[in-house]
Amino acid sequence: MSDELQRIMAIDDPYRLLREVTTRLADAQQEVTELARLRRRVVQDLHSQGLSYAQIAEKAGLSRGRIHQIRHTGPAPEGAFLGAGAVTVVTPLRWDDEKKRPVVAMADVNSGRRLEELAKSYGLDVSSGHVLVSGEVDLNRDGLVVVCGPGMSQTMSDLYAQDPVLSWEHPQNEPWALLDRRTGTAYRAGADTEPQRPHDVGYLGRLPRPDGNGSVLAIAGIHTAGSLGVVQLLASDLNTLWGQVGEHHFSTLVSVEYDPETDEPQSVELLTPIYRHDEETTA
């Protein structure tokens, strides 16, 4: 029996005991989920290195059947791309002059809901939050996935400024663009060019938290259709992205062709390479 369990069992106040047990059960379930994810990841990694299930089983002291079961059941390793245990999906509030209150744009609502569904499908606990109308948001929290561009939040603008390869550009009296400093190419949304077309550019990156104690997964489009396109890419190709960047800091741009009536993505593909930031800083 662990010291923590003994401590909880010794609590006399039944209401405090109920709170403590409920909290501990939630924490334990998260821990079990992440241990199962890690176990499956280890087996997959060893198998991809050329070891058979029988060889893995022998070295680990487990049965071949058990190793095979671990490989094909439990939470998928790529879920760690979004976070460990629990994630918080954050979308921006916008001021509605007509309603005289903060609201969330429908495209941002859709992006947030789809990210929450994706995280839940990987066994992660999910909560939600908002970037305030003022642009304030606390980024020094674990498991943050933030859908917000630099134009709506100085805090997010400062976060994006840490990217060593891709940058948001907003020259005076000109629309936003995303610049690949490696190639010198600037990418603009189709709605901001002539002739106009239903095309947007989305940003996807994992960037260091301001306090240096973790990372933030940042998503934004030049317009809201770009964010929806990034979310669709994650939903359809998370395993590939995880295989290329793991838990490292990175960034990439996404090309999004969308339905002009609904903003729903119709075609999504990478517009730039996936830049690993540790490789950029050592290059």
Solvent accessible surface area in square Angstrom, and as a share of the most:
residue,aa,sasa,rsa
1,M,152,0.68
2,S,65,0.42
3,D,121,0.63
4,E,67,0.30
5,L,82,0.41
6,Q,92,0.41
7,R,100,0.36
8,I,6,0.03
9,M,121,0.54
10,A,77,0.59
11,I,18,0.09
12,D,136,0.71
13,D,68,0.35
14,P,87,0.54
15,Y,157,0.60
16,R,105,0.38
17,L,57,0.29
18,L,119,0.59
19,R,150,0.55
20,E,44,0.20
21,V,57,0.33
22,T,81,0.47
23,T,80,0.46
24,R,96,0.35
25,L,117,0.58
26,A,54,0.42
27,D,70,0.36
28,A,31,0.24
29,Q,111,0.49
30,Q,53,0.24
31,E,97,0.43
32,V,88,0.51
33,T,21,0.12
34,E,38,0.17
35,L,105,0.52
36,A,23,0.18
37,R,6,0.02
38,L,93,0.46
39,R,106,0.39
40,R,41,0.15
41,R,81,0.30
42,V,71,0.41
43,V,7,0.04
44,Q,42,0.19
45,D,65,0.33
46,L,56,0.28
47,H,71,0.32
48,S,94,0.61
49,Q,128,0.57
50,G,65,0.62
51,L,44,0.22
52,S,47,0.31
53,Y,24,0.09
54,A,50,0.39
55,Q,90,0.40
56,I,5,0.03
57,A,4,0.03
58,E,143,0.64
59,K,161,0.68
60,A,60,0.47
61,G,65,0.63
62,L,86,0.43
63,S,69,0.45
64,R,134,0.49
65,G,50,0.48
66,R,93,0.34
67,I,3,0.01
68,H,76,0.34
69,Q,90,0.40
70,I,5,0.03
71,R,61,0.22
72,H,95,0.42
73,T,73,0.42
74,G,47,0.45
75,P,26,0.16
76,A,18,0.14
77,P,3,0.02
78,E,24,0.11
79,G,0,0.00
80,A,17,0.13
81,F,3,0.01
82,L,9,0.04
83,G,14,0.14
84,A,76,0.59
85,G,6,0.06
86,A,37,0.28
87,V,3,0.02
88,T,24,0.14
89,V,4,0.02
90,V,0,0.00
91,T,10,0.06
92,P,3,0.02
93,L,31,0.15
94,R,78,0.29
95,W,126,0.44
96,D,33,0.17
97,D,101,0.52
98,E,161,0.72
99,K,114,0.48
100,K,141,0.60
101,R,123,0.45
102,P,55,0.35
103,V,33,0.19
104,V,38,0.22
105,A,28,0.21
106,M,131,0.58
107,A,13,0.10
108,D,4,0.02
109,V,34,0.20
110,N,34,0.17
111,S,0,0.00
112,G,6,0.06
113,R,147,0.53
114,R,86,0.31
115,L,2,0.01
116,E,41,0.18
117,E,113,0.51
118,L,19,0.09
119,A,1,0.01
120,K,121,0.51
121,S,85,0.55
122,Y,36,0.14
123,G,38,0.37
124,L,5,0.03
125,D,72,0.37
126,V,35,0.20
127,S,61,0.39
128,S,75,0.48
129,G,18,0.17
130,H,83,0.37
131,V,1,0.00
132,L,90,0.45
133,V,68,0.39
134,S,82,0.53
135,G,3,0.03
136,E,107,0.48
137,V,20,0.11
138,D,78,0.41
139,L,3,0.02
140,N,62,0.32
141,R,91,0.33
142,D,118,0.61
143,G,18,0.17
144,L,4,0.02
145,V,2,0.01
146,V,0,0.00
147,V,1,0.01
148,C,3,0.02
149,G,15,0.15
150,P,13,0.08
151,G,54,0.52
152,M,64,0.29
153,S,3,0.02
154,Q,125,0.55
155,T,44,0.25
156,M,0,0.00
157,S,34,0.22
158,D,80,0.41
159,L,3,0.01
160,Y,8,0.03
161,A,83,0.64
162,Q,80,0.35
163,D,2,0.01
164,P,51,0.32
165,V,3,0.02
166,L,1,0.00
167,S,18,0.11
168,W,32,0.11
169,E,61,0.28
170,H,102,0.45
171,P,56,0.35
172,Q,161,0.72
173,N,149,0.76
174,E,82,0.37
175,P,53,0.34
176,W,67,0.23
177,A,2,0.01
178,L,0,0.00
179,L,41,0.20
180,D,1,0.01
181,R,110,0.40
182,R,137,0.50
183,T,88,0.51
184,G,54,0.52
185,T,54,0.31
186,A,42,0.33
187,Y,45,0.17
188,R,98,0.36
189,A,1,0.00
190,G,2,0.02
191,A,38,0.29
192,D,47,0.24
193,T,48,0.28
194,E,152,0.68
195,P,116,0.73
196,Q,121,0.54
197,R,122,0.45
198,P,51,0.32
199,H,13,0.06
200,D,1,0.00
201,V,1,0.00
202,G,0,0.00
203,Y,1,0.00
204,L,0,0.00
205,G,0,0.00
206,R,16,0.06
207,L,0,0.00
208,P,38,0.24
209,R,20,0.07
210,P,83,0.53
211,D,58,0.30
212,G,59,0.57
213,N,112,0.57
214,G,32,0.31
215,S,35,0.23
216,V,0,0.00
217,L,6,0.03
218,A,0,0.00
219,I,0,0.00
220,A,2,0.01
221,G,13,0.12
222,I,20,0.10
223,H,79,0.35
224,T,35,0.21
225,A,3,0.02
226,G,0,0.00
227,S,7,0.04
228,L,2,0.01
229,G,0,0.00
230,V,0,0.00
231,V,2,0.01
232,Q,71,0.32
233,L,16,0.08
234,L,0,0.00
235,A,64,0.49
236,S,87,0.56
237,D,55,0.28
238,L,5,0.02
239,N,94,0.48
240,T,62,0.36
241,L,4,0.02
242,W,27,0.09
243,G,64,0.62
244,Q,91,0.41
245,V,2,0.01
246,G,16,0.15
247,E,105,0.47
248,H,85,0.38
249,H,58,0.26
250,F,0,0.00
251,S,0,0.00
252,T,0,0.00
253,L,0,0.00
254,V,0,0.00
255,S,12,0.08
256,V,0,0.00
257,E,61,0.28
258,Y,24,0.09
259,D,37,0.19
260,P,92,0.58
261,E,152,0.68
262,T,82,0.48
263,D,47,0.25
264,E,59,0.26
265,P,15,0.10
266,Q,127,0.56
267,S,55,0.36
268,V,32,0.18
269,E,109,0.49
270,L,71,0.35
271,L,55,0.27
272,T,10,0.06
273,P,83,0.52
274,I,27,0.14
275,Y,11,0.04
276,R,53,0.19
277,H,13,0.06
278,D,58,0.30
279,E,97,0.44
280,E,35,0.16
281,T,100,0.58
282,T,115,0.67
283,A,115,0.89
